């Protein structure tokens, strides 16, 4: 396991959507695969990141339950719209999906595309194309 801070967007870990700045323990393999979205923390950095997170939550004047409700609804509506747009891409043939990926327009949502492909047609060639794009 490695300690890392999430710096990307649209990434699920253990079924939960991560927010930028979250610190968590990851299996090394997961970190290696998605290292472009995480910053590896040394032991000292990990401890200071945890204390900063606790301090910022304590300093907040808002009730976390009240502020989270609106943000969750907004994120869910954005996510479903985004998922619908991404599913439209994945509805195409393998060649069409590969062409869309080649454009680079979807580099920031490769994790979402992969998640949706797993839950949809689950085509090995599409998974390979997504992985190839990550490596570019």
C-alpha positions in Angstrom: 0.0 0.0 0.0 1.1 3.5 -0.7 -0.2 6.8 0.7 -1.2 9.3 -2.0 -3.2 12.5 -2.5 -5.7 12.6 -5.3 -5.1 15.5 -7.7 -7.3 14.5 -10.7 -11.0 14.5 -11.5 -13.6 11.9 -12.2 -12.0 8.9 -10.5 -13.7 6.2 -8.5 -12.0 4.1 -5.8 -13.8 1.4 -4.0 -17.1 2.6 -5.5 -16.8 6.2 -4.3 -16.1 9.3 -6.4 -12.9 10.9 -5.1 -12.6 14.7 -4.6 -9.4 16.6 -5.3 -7.1 16.8 -2.4 -8.3 13.6 -0.7 -5.5 11.5 0.9 -5.8 7.7 0.9 -4.0 4.4 0.9 -3.8 2.7 -2.4 -2.6 -0.7 -3.6 0.7 -0.1 -5.4 -0.7 -1.5 -8.6 -3.6 1.0 -8.5 -1.2 3.9 -7.9 1.1 2.7 -10.8 -1.9 2.5 -13.2 -3.3 5.9 -12.3 -0.2 7.7 -11.1 -1.1 10.6 -13.4 -4.0 11.4 -11.0 -2.2 11.0 -7.7 0.7 12.5 -5.8 2.7 10.0 -3.8 3.1 11.2 -0.2 6.1 10.5 2.0 5.3 9.6 5.6 5.7 13.3 6.8 3.6 14.6 4.0 0.8 12.1 4.7 0.7 13.2 8.4 0.6 16.9 7.5 -2.1 16.3 4.9 -4.3 14.5 7.4 -3.9 17.3 10.0 -4.6 20.0 7.4 -7.8 18.2 6.3 -9.0 17.9 9.9 -8.2 21.6 10.6 -10.0 22.8 7.4 -13.1 20.8 8.4 -13.0 22.2 11.9 -12.7 25.8 10.6 -15.7 25.6 8.4 -18.7 27.6 9.6 -21.2 25.6 7.5 -23.0 22.5 8.6 -21.3 19.8 6.5 -24.6 18.0 6.0 -26.3 21.1 4.7 -23.6 22.1 2.3 -23.0 18.5 1.0 -26.6 18.0 0.0 -26.6 20.7 -2.7 -23.1 19.8 -3.9 -24.1 16.1 -4.2 -27.2 16.8 -6.2 -25.2 19.1 -8.5 -22.4 16.5 -8.9 -24.9 13.7 -9.6 -26.7 15.7 -12.3 -23.3 16.7 -13.9 -22.2 13.1 -13.6 -25.3 11.6 -15.2 -25.2 14.1 -18.1 -21.5 13.3 -18.5 -22.2 9.6 -18.4 -24.9 10.0 -21.1 -22.4 11.8 -23.3 -19.7 9.3 -22.7 -22.1 6.4 -23.3 -22.9 8.0 -26.7 -19.3 7.6 -27.6 -19.1 4.0 -26.4 -22.2 3.2 -28.4 -20.1 3.5 -31.6 -18.0 0.8 -33.2 -14.6 0.0 -31.8 -13.1 2.0 -34.7 -15.2 5.0 -33.8 -14.3 4.8 -30.2 -10.6 4.5 -31.0 -10.9 7.5 -33.3 -12.6 9.6 -30.6 -9.9 8.6 -28.1 -7.2 9.6 -30.6 -8.5 13.1 -30.6 -7.3 13.6 -27.0 -10.6 15.2 -26.1 -11.5 12.5 -23.6 -8.1 12.1 -21.8 -9.5 13.6 -18.6 -12.4 11.1 -18.5 -10.6 7.8 -19.4 -11.5 6.3 -16.0 -15.2 7.1 -16.6 -15.1 5.7 -20.1 -13.5 2.5 -18.8 -16.1 2.2 -16.0 -18.9 2.6 -18.4 -17.5 0.1 -20.9 -17.1 -2.5 -18.1 -20.8 -2.0 -17.2 -21.9 -2.0 -20.9 -20.5 -4.0 -23.8 -17.2 -4.7 -22.0 -15.2 -5.0 -25.2 -11.6 -6.0 -24.7 -10.5 -3.9 -27.7 -12.1 -0.8 -26.3 -10.4 -1.4 -22.9 -7.1 -1.9 -24.8 -7.7 1.4 -26.7 -8.3 3.2 -23.4 -5.2 1.8 -21.9 -3.1 2.7 -25.0 -4.4 6.3 -24.7 -3.3 6.4 -21.0 0.2 5.4 -22.1 0.5 8.1 -24.8 
